[in-house]
Amino acid sequence: MSSGDDFLEPGMRVAHPAHPEWGVGQVQSNIGGRVTVNFPEAGKVVIETSRVTLLPVFDP
């Protein structure tokens, strides 16, 4: 079964909807529905995409 965050790839920038204070993070890996993101204010965080939908951030 695929999750809605299968498109997240290393290098992409994302925000956590419940923790805007973490800032915009960079995806490090996306393996089996677990995305590791390096946030400037929280460090590396592993997020289960079945529980949290990360918000992609695109530069204008």
Number of C-alpha atoms within 10 A of each C-alpha: 4 8 12 11 19 14 10 18 15 14 12 16 21 21 21 19 12 10 10 10 13 16 15 20 24 21 22 18 18 20 10 12 18 16 22 19 27 21 20 13 12 13 10 15 15 14 17 18 17 12 8 12 17 20 14 16 13 8 4 3
